[in-house]
């Protein structure tokens, strides 16, 4: 139908096609030199000394982030009622319980006036979601989190390259920020996501757990001075809690 308005049409040109062809010819069909370059470029773009860890989806990134900060069975994670299902789904992956705070009808983001009342002794983290590129009130959320000793993991699937008080989302004082590169997002890799953090311990944990606990990815094994065949599966207990 000529009058059909598609939800999203990827902007794919000859430059993108050439990069895909070059990747196929290189033999690196998964995590490799281009992934590493992407991580470095993304961290440089966000700035403020962050580390960036590429993952296969923002869902995976949220899962890794919550695991890395110690969310587990019988803990609680506060998030918003208005988001994609993955935001709360990953909480259940870890045996934890999502607790929902309603939205501000003017912004569609988490209503920070209701946030503090949702905190209990079992609360471990807050996951604000920046809806349609409009950032949440991060000053208020970070202040509440600090007051109660809670972690903050931003669901920034919609938020590249949004800013809050002049700083890019991803460069704030949250523990982790997770971006999406799904087909409908502002930066598209088809599937894919990026975990961004200032905390080296969280970054290290996410890098290891994205590979099932293996301490060296394939690119590292084939570019390191250590034997390429050697790697270890590290203990599953997080060291960041």
C-alpha positions as CSV (number, residue, x, y, z in Angstrom):
1,X,0.0,0.0,0.0
2,X,1.4,3.3,-1.0
3,X,-0.1,5.1,2.0
4,X,1.4,2.7,4.5
5,X,3.7,4.4,7.0
6,X,6.3,1.9,8.2
7,X,7.4,1.9,11.9
8,X,11.1,2.1,10.9
9,X,13.1,1.9,7.7
10,X,16.8,1.2,8.1
11,X,19.1,3.6,6.3
12,X,21.5,1.2,4.6
13,X,23.8,2.5,1.9
14,X,26.8,1.3,-0.1
15,X,29.2,2.1,2.7
16,X,27.4,-0.2,5.1
17,X,27.1,-2.9,2.6
18,X,30.8,-2.8,1.8
19,X,31.6,-3.1,5.6
20,X,29.4,-6.2,5.8
21,X,31.1,-7.7,2.7
22,X,34.5,-6.9,4.1
23,X,33.6,-8.6,7.4
24,X,32.5,-11.8,5.6
25,X,35.7,-11.9,3.7
26,X,37.8,-11.3,6.8
27,X,36.6,-14.6,8.4
28,X,35.6,-12.7,11.6
29,X,31.9,-13.4,11.8
30,X,31.5,-12.8,15.5
31,X,33.4,-10.9,18.2
32,X,36.6,-9.6,16.6
33,X,38.6,-6.6,15.5
34,X,35.5,-4.6,14.3
35,X,33.7,-5.2,17.6
36,X,36.7,-4.0,19.5
37,X,36.9,-0.9,17.3
38,X,33.2,-0.3,17.8
39,X,33.6,-0.5,21.6
40,X,36.5,1.9,21.6
41,X,34.8,4.4,19.3
42,X,31.6,4.2,21.4
43,X,33.4,4.8,24.7
44,X,35.3,7.7,23.1
45,X,32.0,9.2,21.9
46,X,30.3,9.0,25.3
47,X,33.5,10.2,27.0
48,X,34.1,10.8,30.7
49,X,36.3,7.7,31.0
50,X,33.6,5.1,30.4
51,X,34.2,1.5,29.2
52,X,31.9,0.0,26.6
53,X,31.1,-3.7,26.2
54,X,29.3,-4.8,23.1
55,X,26.6,-7.4,23.5
56,X,24.1,-9.1,21.2
57,X,21.1,-7.1,22.5
58,X,20.1,-4.5,25.0
59,X,18.2,-7.3,26.8
60,X,21.5,-9.2,27.2
61,X,23.1,-6.0,28.4
62,X,20.5,-5.3,31.1
63,X,20.8,-8.9,32.2
64,X,24.6,-8.7,32.5
65,X,24.4,-5.3,34.2
66,X,22.0,-6.5,36.9
67,X,24.0,-9.7,37.5
68,X,27.2,-7.7,37.8
69,X,25.8,-5.4,40.5
70,X,24.5,-8.3,42.6
71,X,20.8,-8.6,41.8
72,X,19.7,-12.1,42.7
73,X,17.0,-14.3,44.2
74,X,14.5,-12.5,46.4
75,X,15.9,-9.0,45.7
76,X,13.8,-6.3,44.1
77,X,14.5,-4.0,41.2
78,X,12.3,-0.9,40.7
79,X,11.4,0.2,37.1
80,X,8.7,1.8,35.2
81,X,5.3,0.6,34.0
82,X,5.8,2.0,30.5
83,X,8.6,0.2,28.7
84,X,9.4,-2.8,26.5
85,X,8.9,-6.2,28.3
86,X,12.7,-6.9,28.4
87,X,13.3,-4.2,31.1
88,X,11.4,-6.3,33.7
89,X,12.0,-9.7,32.0
90,X,15.7,-9.6,32.8
91,X,14.9,-9.0,36.5
92,X,13.0,-12.3,36.5
93,X,16.0,-14.1,34.8
94,X,17.9,-13.5,38.0
95,X,15.2,-14.7,40.3
96,X,14.5,-11.2,41.5
97,X,11.2,-9.3,41.6
98,X,10.4,-6.2,39.4
99,X,8.6,-3.5,41.3
100,X,6.7,-1.0,39.1
101,X,6.4,2.8,39.5
102,X,3.9,4.6,37.5
103,X,4.7,7.3,34.9
104,X,4.4,11.0,34.8
105,X,1.7,11.5,32.1
106,X,3.5,14.5,30.7
107,X,6.9,12.8,30.0
108,X,5.9,9.0,30.0
109,X,9.0,8.5,32.2
110,X,9.1,7.2,35.7
111,X,7.3,9.5,38.1
112,X,10.1,10.3,40.6
113,X,7.6,11.6,43.1
114,X,6.4,7.9,43.5
115,X,9.8,6.3,43.4
116,X,10.9,6.5,47.1
117,X,7.7,4.9,48.3
118,X,8.5,1.8,46.3
119,X,11.8,1.2,48.0
120,X,11.9,-1.7,50.5
121,X,14.8,-3.5,52.4
122,X,15.0,-5.9,49.5
123,X,15.5,-3.2,46.8
124,X,18.9,-3.5,45.1
125,X,18.6,-1.3,42.0
126,X,16.5,1.3,40.1
127,X,16.2,0.9,36.3
128,X,14.9,4.2,34.8
129,X,13.8,4.1,31.1
130,X,14.3,7.1,28.9
131,X,11.2,6.9,26.7
132,X,11.5,8.0,23.1
133,X,14.8,9.7,23.7
134,X,13.5,12.0,26.5
135,X,15.7,11.5,29.6
136,X,14.3,10.8,33.0
137,X,14.9,13.2,35.9
138,X,18.3,11.7,36.5
139,X,19.3,14.2,39.2
140,X,16.3,13.2,41.4
141,X,16.8,9.4,40.6
142,X,20.5,9.5,41.4
143,X,19.9,11.4,44.6
144,X,17.3,8.9,45.8
145,X,19.5,6.0,44.9
146,X,22.5,7.5,46.8
147,X,20.3,8.2,49.9
148,X,19.2,4.6,50.0
149,X,22.4,2.9,48.9
150,X,21.0,1.6,45.6
151,X,22.5,1.0,42.2
152,X,21.2,2.7,39.1
153,X,21.1,0.9,35.7
154,X,19.7,3.1,32.9
155,X,17.7,1.5,30.1
156,X,18.9,3.8,27.3
157,X,17.5,1.7,24.5
158,X,15.8,4.9,23.1
159,X,18.4,7.4,24.3
160,X,21.3,7.7,21.8
161,X,22.4,10.5,21.6
162,X,20.2,12.2,24.2
163,X,21.6,14.5,26.9
164,X,20.8,15.4,30.5
165,X,22.0,18.7,31.8
166,X,24.5,18.9,28.9
167,X,26.0,15.4,29.4
168,X,25.3,12.5,27.1
169,X,23.2,9.7,28.5
170,X,25.9,7.1,29.4
171,X,28.2,9.6,30.9
172,X,26.2,10.3,34.1
173,X,26.9,8.9,37.5
174,X,24.8,5.8,37.1
175,X,26.4,2.5,37.7
176,X,25.6,1.2,34.2
177,X,23.9,2.4,31.1
178,X,22.6,0.0,28.4
179,X,21.9,1.0,24.7
180,X,20.1,-0.8,22.0
181,X,21.1,-1.1,18.3
182,X,18.0,-3.0,17.2
183,X,16.5,-2.3,13.8
184,X,14.2,0.5,15.1
185,X,16.8,2.5,17.0
186,X,18.8,5.6,16.1
187,X,22.0,3.5,15.5
188,X,21.3,0.2,14.0
189,X,23.4,-3.0,13.8
190,X,20.3,-5.3,13.2
191,X,20.6,-6.8,16.6
192,X,23.0,-5.6,19.3
193,X,23.5,-3.5,22.3
194,X,26.2,-1.8,24.4
195,X,26.9,-1.8,28.1
196,X,28.6,1.4,29.3
197,X,30.1,1.9,32.8
198,X,32.6,4.0,34.7
199,X,33.3,1.0,37.0
200,X,36.1,-1.3,35.8
201,X,34.9,-4.1,38.0
202,X,31.4,-4.1,36.4
203,X,33.0,-3.8,32.9
204,X,35.2,-6.8,33.6
205,X,32.4,-8.9,35.0
206,X,30.1,-8.1,32.0
207,X,32.9,-9.0,29.5
208,X,33.4,-12.4,31.2
209,X,29.8,-13.2,31.7
210,X,28.8,-12.3,28.1
211,X,31.0,-15.3,27.2
212,X,29.5,-17.7,29.8
213,X,32.3,-17.1,32.3
214,X,35.2,-17.5,29.9
215,X,37.9,-15.0,30.7
216,X,39.2,-14.5,27.1
217,X,37.2,-13.9,24.0
218,X,38.2,-15.3,20.6
219,X,39.8,-12.1,19.5
220,X,41.9,-11.8,22.6
221,X,43.0,-15.5,22.3
222,X,44.2,-14.9,18.7
223,X,46.0,-11.6,19.3
224,X,47.5,-12.2,22.8
225,X,51.0,-13.4,23.5
226,X,49.5,-16.1,25.7
227,X,48.7,-19.4,23.9
228,X,45.6,-19.1,21.8
229,X,44.1,-22.3,23.1
230,X,44.3,-21.4,26.7
231,X,41.4,-19.9,28.7
232,X,39.7,-20.3,32.0
233,X,36.1,-20.4,33.1
234,X,36.0,-18.3,36.2
235,X,33.8,-18.8,39.3
236,X,30.3,-17.6,38.8
237,X,30.2,-15.5,42.0
238,X,30.2,-11.8,41.2
239,X,33.0,-9.7,42.7
240,X,31.2,-6.4,42.3
241,X,28.7,-6.6,45.1
